Amino acid sequence: MANRRRLLAALGTAAASGLAGCGGRPNGNGTTADTRTSTRPSTGSRPAGTTSDGEPRTTETRSDASGFGDGDDLACTDLAGSYVALDPGERRPVFRSEYPRALQAAGELRYENRGSTVTATTGPLGLAASMRFQQDLHSDTTPFPERDGYEPLAETTFNGETRAAGLETEPQAQAQGIVVGGDALVSGTYDGDEQLFALRIEHEVLRPEGDADACREVLVEGLERAFASLEPNPETTVADFL
């Protein structure tokens, strides 16, 4: 599919905010909860510039847009075929992974709460894209591909165990774009105890042009790569919060 791309515009923060708040995440019963409305109990006011856990909110902005038609707009087809490492380092995520290089080149990398959000946008009239990683403590040991509403997506080896990721068969509707989501269970010894986490990854675009089915296939390919490349983050600080 040919790319229809124009001169790269300024990053659209409003579109980025909309992407970061979309989708659901698994709860301890294996169902999904809508993350548009926080389910955390209120703890009163918190300092500006911090997350809901009181941590500093950090953002890493990427300014290198080379390799995309000398500054042309991002297209859906750019979101597959080339990937870069996502290495949270000394932050809470227990995982490392890979995500589309187009998001690194055209957008920003944000770390909030237990997960990280990667958002790229090419201005208010162009394609806006996001890949979102979210981890939560989990109690249900049933692999996601074996649960209702999922089908097999990818496998990875995490801490010496094969882990299967499930692709949602009925993803949450997105009026202005396309979103695909998947979930997998990962475990490891943190703070001296074996801990089980549900890791959710969502890949989304707003205002896609062209064939929607072809764009969805590209998003699923990126999601599959993100799950298949999962590995433990040896520098995780999650033990400090358990």
C-alpha positions in Angstrom: 0.0 0.0 0.0 1.5 3.3 -1.1 2.2 5.8 1.6 0.3 9.2 1.3 2.6 11.4 3.4 3.1 15.2 3.7 5.5 17.5 5.5 5.9 16.5 9.2 3.9 18.9 11.3 4.3 19.8 15.0 3.5 17.2 17.5 -0.2 17.4 18.5 -0.4 17.1 22.3 -4.2 16.8 22.3 -4.1 13.7 20.1 -1.4 12.2 22.2 -3.5 12.7 25.3 -6.5 11.0 23.7 -4.3 8.0 22.7 -2.8 7.5 26.1 -6.1 7.2 27.8 -7.8 4.7 25.5 -8.3 1.0 26.0 -8.7 -1.4 28.9 -6.5 -3.5 31.1 -7.0 -6.9 32.7 -8.0 -7.2 36.3 -7.4 -10.1 38.7 -10.4 -12.0 37.4 -9.2 -12.1 33.8 -11.7 -9.5 32.6 -10.9 -6.0 31.4 -11.5 -2.7 33.1 -12.0 0.6 31.2 -9.0 2.8 32.0 -10.7 6.0 30.9 -12.0 6.3 34.4 -9.5 5.5 37.2 -10.5 2.8 39.6 -8.0 3.8 42.2 -9.4 5.0 45.5 -8.9 8.7 46.0 -5.9 9.7 48.0 -6.5 13.4 47.9 -4.5 16.0 46.0 -1.0 15.3 44.7 1.8 17.5 43.5 1.6 18.7 39.9 3.8 16.8 37.6 3.4 13.4 39.4 1.5 10.3 38.5 -1.4 8.8 40.5 1.2 6.9 42.5 3.0 10.1 43.5 5.9 9.4 41.2 7.4 12.1 38.9 6.0 11.9 35.4 8.8 11.6 32.9 8.8 12.2 29.2 11.5 11.6 26.6 10.9 13.5 23.4 12.3 12.1 20.2 13.2 14.7 17.5 14.9 12.5 14.9 12.4 11.9 12.1 14.9 10.7 9.6 14.1 7.8 7.3 10.4 8.8 6.8 10.5 10.4 3.4 12.7 13.3 4.5 10.1 14.5 7.0 6.9 13.2 5.4 3.9 12.4 7.4 3.7 9.1 9.3 1.6 6.5 7.5 0.1 3.3 8.9 2.5 1.2 6.8 5.4 2.8 8.7 4.3 1.1 11.9 5.8 -2.3 10.9 9.0 -3.8 9.6 11.5 -1.8 11.7 11.7 -1.9 15.5 13.8 -0.4 18.3 14.4 -1.5 21.9 12.2 -0.4 24.7 14.4 -0.6 27.8 12.8 1.0 30.9 16.0 0.5 33.0 15.7 1.7 36.6 11.9 2.1 36.4 9.0 0.0 37.6 8.3 -2.1 34.4 9.6 -5.7 34.9 9.9 -6.2 31.1 12.0 -5.0 28.1 10.6 -5.2 24.6 10.6 -3.7 21.1 8.3 -1.1 19.5 8.0 0.4 16.0 10.9 2.7 15.1 8.4 5.1 13.5 7.1 5.9 17.0 10.6 6.6 18.3 11.5 8.8 15.3 8.3 10.8 15.2 7.0 10.9 18.7 7.8 10.8 22.4 8.3 8.1 25.1 6.4 8.6 28.3 6.7 6.6 31.6 3.7 6.7 33.9 2.6 4.5 36.8 3.6 0.8 36.3 3.7 1.0 32.6 5.0 3.1 29.7 3.2 4.9 27.0 4.8 5.4 23.6 3.0 8.1 21.5 3.7 9.5 18.0 1.7 12.1 16.3 2.2 14.2 13.2 -0.1 17.2 13.9 -3.8 17.7 14.2 -4.6 16.6 10.7 -2.1 13.7 10.3 -1.9 10.2 11.5 -1.6 9.8 15.3 -0.2 6.5 16.5 0.4 4.9 19.9 1.7 1.7 21.5 0.9 1.4 25.2 2.5 -1.1 27.7 0.7 -1.6 31.0 1.6 -4.1 33.8 -0.5 -5.0 36.8 -0.3 -7.6 39.6 -2.5 -10.5 38.7 -3.9 -13.6 40.4 -5.5 -15.7 37.6 -3.0 -18.2 36.2 -5.0 -19.1 33.1 -3.0 -18.1 30.0 -4.9 -15.3 28.1 -5.2 -17.3 24.8 -7.3 -19.8 26.7 -9.7 -17.2 28.0 -13.0 -16.1 26.4 -12.5 -13.2 24.0 -8.9 -14.0 23.0 -7.1 -16.0 20.3 -3.4 -17.0 20.2 -1.0 -14.2 19.1 2.6 -14.8 20.0 4.9 -16.7 22.4 8.0 -15.6 24.2 10.4 -17.0 26.8 10.3 -14.9 30.0 12.5 -15.9 33.0 13.0 -19.4 31.5 9.3 -20.1 30.9 7.3 -20.0 27.7 4.6 -17.4 27.9 1.7 -17.1 25.4 0.1 -13.8 24.5 -3.6 -13.5 23.5 -5.1 -11.1 21.0 -8.5 -9.7 21.8 -11.0 -10.9 19.3 -13.5 -8.0 20.0 -11.3 -5.0 20.8 -12.8 -1.9 22.2 -14.4 0.3 19.6 -12.6 3.4 18.5 -14.7 5.9 16.6 -11.8 7.8 15.0 -9.4 5.0 14.4 -8.2 1.5 14.9 -7.0 -0.2 18.1 -5.8 -3.7 18.7 -4.9 -5.1 22.1 -3.4 -8.2 23.7 -2.4 -9.6 27.1 0.1 -12.0 28.5 1.1 -13.3 31.9 4.7 -12.9 33.1 6.3 -13.9 36.4 9.5 -13.6 38.4 10.9 -13.2 41.8 10.6 -9.7 43.1 11.0 -8.5 46.6 11.8 -12.1 47.6 8.5 -13.6 46.4 7.2 -15.0 43.1 5.0 -12.4 41.5 2.6 -12.8 38.6 1.9 -9.8 36.3 -0.6 -9.3 33.5 1.1 -7.3 30.8 -1.2 -5.5 28.4 -0.1 -3.9 25.1 -2.3 -1.8 22.9 -1.4 -0.5 19.4 -3.6 2.2 18.0 -3.9 4.8 15.3 -6.3 7.8 14.9 -7.4 9.1 11.5 -5.9 6.3 9.4 -6.0 6.7 5.6 -6.6 4.0 3.1 -7.5 0.4 3.7 -8.6 -0.1 7.3 -8.2 -3.9 7.2 -4.6 -3.5 5.9 -3.8 -1.0 8.6 -5.2 -3.3 11.3 -2.9 -6.1 10.0 0.0 -3.7 10.4 -1.0 -3.0 14.0 -1.3 -6.6 14.9 2.1 -7.3 13.4 3.6 -4.6 15.7 1.7 -6.0 18.6 3.0 -9.5 17.9 6.6 -8.2 17.7 6.2 -6.4 21.0 5.1 -9.6 22.8 7.5 -11.9 21.0 10.5 -9.7 22.0 9.5 -9.5 25.7 12.3 -10.3 28.2 12.9 -9.5 31.9 14.1 -6.0 32.8 17.1 -6.7 35.2 17.0 -3.2 36.5 13.3 -3.0 37.5 12.4 -1.2 40.7 9.0 -2.9 41.0 10.1 -4.5 44.4 10.0 -1.0 45.9 6.3 -0.8 45.3 5.1 -4.3 46.2 
